[in-house]
Amino acid sequence: MARVEEVCAILLESEPTPDVILLQEVDDEMFAVLNARLGGGGRYRAFPPRVPVEQRYFTLTFVKVGTVTVEESGRKDFPHSLMGRDLSTVRATFNGKPMLLMTSHLESEKQSSEERKAQFNQVMKQLLAFRGGPAIFAGDTNLREAEVKQEKLAKEAGDMWQLCGADPERRFTWDMANNDNLVFGGGFQPRARYDRYRVQQVMHRLPRS
């Protein structure tokens, strides 16, 4: 749990501290540490508040008390997932404005492409259907570039990496050229942008203050 403790320390020592924290692959032991560290002193609250007992790991959202007011939250399994994947949603208000927060860990591995694309389509439909304020999805999508291009609805949702200037130094979120925690045969160093952040068009067209 040392890595989880370190992540908590980074989050709590950042300035400013984040209003929303979206997590994937959380297990019971991690949840206990996260809830104690982030929830200690009433700083953050976890949503959905109940841990799914039937899943080995799950998605989770922490929101800062005092800035984000949660009205409703839920966690829904993808019906055809063979890996127990789910989609967490939080309907809340931020600065008095309604917003939708979503996170997920989509189906992994190359052979799960069709199920992963179906899950991504479901996420995009829910993201784009939200009305009244900004909607955000961020998570570990495992999506390949070709799979994103095949999803027509993806063109209607802003890609935050592109909206922030598409810095090539920050393109890959799984980059074995810079992170040597795994070794592949033949010196192969895969690089991919599996972690993605999508927003409604209405959000990235808001005027800057």
MARMIZA-179756 format. One record per residue (C-alpha): x, y, z; residue number from 1. Coordinates in pm, 1 decimal. Layout:
BEGIN
u = X&v = Y&w = Z&k = NUM
...
// end
This chain:
BEGIN
u = 0.0&v = 0.0&w = 0.0&k = 1
u = 302.9&v = 228.8&w = -5.7&k = 2
u = 217.0&v = 350.5&w = -356.2&k = 3
u = -139.5&v = 433.7&w = -252.2&k = 4
u = -9.0&v = 624.4&w = 49.6&k = 5
u = 227.4&v = 818.0&w = -177.9&k = 6
u = -52.6&v = 902.2&w = -421.6&k = 7
u = -261.5&v = 1033.7&w = -131.9&k = 8
u = 30.2&v = 1245.1&w = -11.9&k = 9
u = 77.9&v = 1397.3&w = -357.9&k = 10
u = -293.1&v = 1478.2&w = -387.2&k = 11
u = -318.3&v = 1632.5&w = -41.4&k = 12
u = 1.6&v = 1834.9&w = -78.0&k = 13
u = -83.0&v = 1973.9&w = -422.3&k = 14
u = -182.2&v = 2339.2&w = -448.6&k = 15
u = -464.4&v = 2376.6&w = -507.2&k = 16
u = -595.0&v = 2036.3&w = -404.0&k = 17
u = -819.8&v = 1874.2&w = -666.4&k = 18
u = -1197.0&v = 1910.3&w = -641.7&k = 19
u = -1254.3&v = 1571.5&w = -805.0&k = 20
u = -1047.0&v = 1250.9&w = -804.2&k = 21
u = -1145.3&v = 972.2&w = -1045.8&k = 22
u = -999.8&v = 628.0&w = -974.1&k = 23
u = -996.8&v = 285.3&w = -1136.7&k = 24
u = -885.4&v = -61.1&w = -1023.3&k = 25
u = -949.8&v = 13.8&w = -657.2&k = 26
u = -971.3&v = -291.6&w = -430.1&k = 27
u = -1094.4&v = -322.5&w = -71.7&k = 28
u = -751.5&v = -268.8&w = 82.8&k = 29
u = -682.7&v = 37.7&w = -131.4&k = 30
u = -1026.5&v = 176.8&w = -51.2&k = 31
u = -955.3&v = 157.5&w = 321.4&k = 32
u = -633.3&v = 358.1&w = 278.5&k = 33
u = -787.0&v = 609.8&w = 38.0&k = 34
u = -1090.3&v = 664.3&w = 256.9&k = 35
u = -877.2&v = 712.8&w = 567.5&k = 36
u = -627.7&v = 950.0&w = 405.5&k = 37
u = -853.5&v = 1147.4&w = 171.4&k = 38
u = -1165.0&v = 1128.4&w = 385.1&k = 39
u = -982.0&v = 1209.1&w = 707.8&k = 40
u = -1087.6&v = 1540.2&w = 855.6&k = 41
u = -1389.1&v = 1555.5&w = 628.3&k = 42
u = -1184.6&v = 1671.0&w = 329.2&k = 43
u = -1320.0&v = 1431.0&w = 67.4&k = 44
u = -1611.0&v = 1190.4&w = 33.0&k = 45
u = -1619.1&v = 874.7&w = -178.1&k = 46
u = -1892.1&v = 796.1&w = -432.2&k = 47
u = -2063.7&v = 562.8&w = -481.5&k = 48
u = -2024.8&v = 515.3&w = -104.5&k = 49
u = -2083.8&v = 139.8&w = -104.9&k = 50
u = -1806.1&v = -97.4&w = -207.7&k = 51
u = -1929.8&v = -371.0&w = -446.3&k = 52
u = -1866.1&v = -695.8&w = -258.3&k = 53
u = -1893.6&v = -911.1&w = -570.3&k = 54
u = -1609.6&v = -738.7&w = -759.8&k = 55
u = -1236.2&v = -786.0&w = -714.8&k = 56
u = -1175.8&v = -420.4&w = -801.6&k = 57
u = -1391.7&v = -126.0&w = -897.7&k = 58
u = -1410.0&v = 242.3&w = -994.4&k = 59
u = -1446.9&v = 524.5&w = -745.5&k = 60
u = -1486.7&v = 902.4&w = -731.5&k = 61
u = -1374.8&v = 1129.2&w = -447.9&k = 62
u = -1514.8&v = 1483.1&w = -432.7&k = 63
u = -1395.0&v = 1769.9&w = -215.9&k = 64
u = -1636.8&v = 1859.5&w = 61.4&k = 65
u = -1743.4&v = 2221.9&w = 35.3&k = 66
u = -1689.9&v = 2269.8&w = -337.9&k = 67
u = -1872.4&v = 1974.1&w = -495.8&k = 68
u = -2222.0&v = 1879.7&w = -379.0&k = 69
u = -2328.8&v = 1531.3&w = -487.4&k = 70
u = -2694.8&v = 1480.0&w = -570.7&k = 71
u = -2681.6&v = 1123.6&w = -701.6&k = 72
u = -2421.3&v = 855.6&w = -767.2&k = 73
u = -2416.9&v = 503.2&w = -901.7&k = 74
u = -2206.1&v = 223.8&w = -1038.1&k = 75
u = -2337.5&v = 12.8&w = -1327.3&k = 76
u = -2180.4&v = -303.0&w = -1462.2&k = 77
u = -2125.3&v = -332.5&w = -1835.5&k = 78
u = -2364.8&v = -620.4&w = -1915.1&k = 79
u = -2132.8&v = -812.4&w = -2148.6&k = 80
u = -1800.8&v = -753.1&w = -1974.5&k = 81
u = -1598.6&v = -1066.4&w = -1906.6&k = 82
u = -1370.4&v = -874.7&w = -1668.4&k = 83
u = -1621.8&v = -725.6&w = -1425.3&k = 84
u = -1588.5&v = -373.0&w = -1565.6&k = 85
u = -1827.1&v = -95.8&w = -1463.4&k = 86
u = -1911.3&v = 271.4&w = -1515.9&k = 87
u = -1932.8&v = 504.2&w = -1216.0&k = 88
u = -2140.2&v = 820.3&w = -1245.1&k = 89
u = -2179.9&v = 1115.6&w = -1012.1&k = 90
u = -2436.0&v = 1389.5&w = -1066.7&k = 91
u = -2334.4&v = 1694.9&w = -870.1&k = 92
u = -2321.4&v = 2072.0&w = -856.2&k = 93
u = -2001.5&v = 2275.0&w = -868.6&k = 94
u = -2020.8&v = 2646.9&w = -797.3&k = 95
u = -2397.4&v = 2608.0&w = -821.0&k = 96
u = -2385.4&v = 2454.8&w = -1170.7&k = 97
u = -2497.7&v = 2097.4&w = -1249.2&k = 98
u = -2231.0&v = 1861.4&w = -1375.1&k = 99
u = -2182.6&v = 1494.1&w = -1457.1&k = 100
u = -1867.0&v = 1303.3&w = -1360.4&k = 101
u = -1794.3&v = 960.0&w = -1504.3&k = 102
u = -1508.1&v = 714.8&w = -1476.7&k = 103
u = -1446.3&v = 361.7&w = -1597.8&k = 104
u = -1186.7&v = 96.8&w = -1668.3&k = 105
u = -1281.7&v = -41.5&w = -2007.7&k = 106
u = -1217.9&v = -398.3&w = -2119.2&k = 107
u = -848.3&v = -484.5&w = -2150.2&k = 108
u = -634.2&v = -663.0&w = -2408.9&k = 109
u = -638.8&v = -677.9&w = -2787.1&k = 110
u = -887.0&v = -965.2&w = -2815.3&k = 111
u = -1151.5&v = -764.2&w = -2624.8&k = 112
u = -1172.9&v = -492.6&w = -2889.3&k = 113
u = -1542.4&v = -536.1&w = -2974.7&k = 114
u = -1655.9&v = -528.3&w = -2611.8&k = 115
u = -1427.1&v = -231.6&w = -2539.9&k = 116
u = -1573.6&v = -37.4&w = -2833.1&k = 117
u = -1927.1&v = -116.3&w = -2714.6&k = 118
u = -1840.1&v = 11.6&w = -2367.8&k = 119
u = -1687.4&v = 329.2&w = -2512.6&k = 120
u = -2002.3&v = 384.8&w = -2718.4&k = 121
u = -2213.9&v = 356.7&w = -2404.0&k = 122
u = -1990.9&v = 609.3&w = -2227.1&k = 123
u = -2011.7&v = 856.2&w = -2515.9&k = 124
u = -2390.8&v = 829.5&w = -2534.5&k = 125
u = -2425.3&v = 903.0&w = -2164.8&k = 126
u = -2172.2&v = 1187.2&w = -2178.6&k = 127
u = -2342.0&v = 1360.2&w = -2470.1&k = 128
u = -2695.1&v = 1308.9&w = -2334.8&k = 129
u = -2632.3&v = 1514.9&w = -2020.4&k = 130
u = -2799.4&v = 1855.8&w = -2018.0&k = 131
u = -2771.7&v = 2162.1&w = -1798.7&k = 132
u = -2398.1&v = 2177.7&w = -1744.4&k = 133
u = -2059.6&v = 2024.1&w = -1819.4&k = 134
u = -2008.9&v = 1648.7&w = -1842.1&k = 135
u = -1670.5&v = 1482.7&w = -1791.1&k = 136
u = -1542.8&v = 1131.7&w = -1850.4&k = 137
u = -1192.3&v = 1031.0&w = -1747.3&k = 138
u = -1057.7&v = 681.7&w = -1705.4&k = 139
u = -842.6&v = 392.6&w = -1817.3&k = 140
u = -1002.0&v = 316.5&w = -2153.3&k = 141
u = -748.1&v = 72.3&w = -2301.0&k = 142
u = -856.0&v = 219.7&w = -2635.7&k = 143
u = -636.9&v = 189.6&w = -2941.0&k = 144
u = -629.5&v = 487.3&w = -3180.0&k = 145
u = -813.9&v = 292.4&w = -3450.3&k = 146
u = -1093.2&v = 207.2&w = -3206.6&k = 147
u = -1143.8&v = 572.8&w = -3115.6&k = 148
u = -1166.3&v = 668.6&w = -3483.0&k = 149
u = -1435.9&v = 404.8&w = -3537.7&k = 150
u = -1661.8&v = 562.1&w = -3273.4&k = 151
u = -1859.2&v = 835.4&w = -3450.7&k = 152
u = -1976.9&v = 995.1&w = -3126.0&k = 153
u = -1616.8&v = 1054.4&w = -3019.9&k = 154
u = -1601.0&v = 1344.4&w = -3266.6&k = 155
u = -1873.8&v = 1521.0&w = -3067.7&k = 156
u = -1682.6&v = 1509.5&w = -2738.8&k = 157
u = -1368.4&v = 1710.3&w = -2676.0&k = 158
u = -1040.5&v = 1526.2&w = -2615.8&k = 159
u = -865.3&v = 1711.4&w = -2332.9&k = 160
u = -515.2&v = 1621.5&w = -2448.8&k = 161
u = -591.1&v = 1781.9&w = -2785.8&k = 162
u = -773.4&v = 2076.5&w = -2629.0&k = 163
u = -469.2&v = 2145.2&w = -2409.9&k = 164
u = -238.7&v = 2170.6&w = -2710.1&k = 165
u = -160.6&v = 1804.7&w = -2790.0&k = 166
u = 186.5&v = 1819.8&w = -2636.2&k = 167
u = 371.9&v = 1517.3&w = -2781.0&k = 168
u = 571.0&v = 1485.2&w = -2458.0&k = 169
u = 244.9&v = 1416.6&w = -2273.1&k = 170
u = 71.5&v = 1204.1&w = -2532.7&k = 171
u = 135.7&v = 856.4&w = -2394.3&k = 172
u = -3.5&v = 750.6&w = -2058.3&k = 173
u = 154.7&v = 404.6&w = -2081.7&k = 174
u = 506.8&v = 460.7&w = -2206.9&k = 175
u = 762.4&v = 184.7&w = -2164.9&k = 176
u = 1028.3&v = 409.4&w = -2317.2&k = 177
u = 1012.9&v = 621.7&w = -2000.2&k = 178
u = 888.6&v = 369.3&w = -1744.7&k = 179
u = 1084.4&v = 45.6&w = -1717.7&k = 180
u = 866.6&v = -133.0&w = -1461.5&k = 181
u = 799.2&v = -409.0&w = -1716.7&k = 182
u = 1031.2&v = -592.9&w = -1953.8&k = 183
u = 917.3&v = -717.5&w = -2294.1&k = 184
u = 1098.0&v = -964.8&w = -2513.6&k = 185
u = 1324.7&v = -828.6&w = -2783.7&k = 186
u = 1349.5&v = -489.8&w = -2615.9&k = 187
u = 999.4&v = -392.3&w = -2734.0&k = 188
u = 883.7&v = -67.3&w = -2569.6&k = 189
u = 508.7&v = -12.5&w = -2623.2&k = 190
u = 365.2&v = 338.7&w = -2602.0&k = 191
u = -7.8&v = 406.6&w = -2585.0&k = 192
u = -262.3&v = 663.3&w = -2468.5&k = 193
u = -495.6&v = 438.0&w = -2273.2&k = 194
u = -596.0&v = 695.3&w = -2011.3&k = 195
u = -829.8&v = 946.0&w = -2171.7&k = 196
u = -1028.7&v = 1251.2&w = -2066.2&k = 197
u = -1337.3&v = 1348.5&w = -2266.1&k = 198
u = -1574.0&v = 1642.5&w = -2222.0&k = 199
u = -1894.4&v = 1762.7&w = -2380.2&k = 200
u = -1857.8&v = 2015.6&w = -2658.7&k = 201
u = -2051.2&v = 2265.4&w = -2445.2&k = 202
u = -1779.3&v = 2247.3&w = -2181.7&k = 203
u = -1478.1&v = 2316.5&w = -2400.6&k = 204
u = -1661.1&v = 2604.2&w = -2568.4&k = 205
u = -1716.5&v = 2788.9&w = -2241.2&k = 206
u = -1551.5&v = 3133.9&w = -2240.2&k = 207
u = -1228.8&v = 3161.1&w = -2044.9&k = 208
u = -1233.1&v = 3394.9&w = -1746.0&k = 209
// end
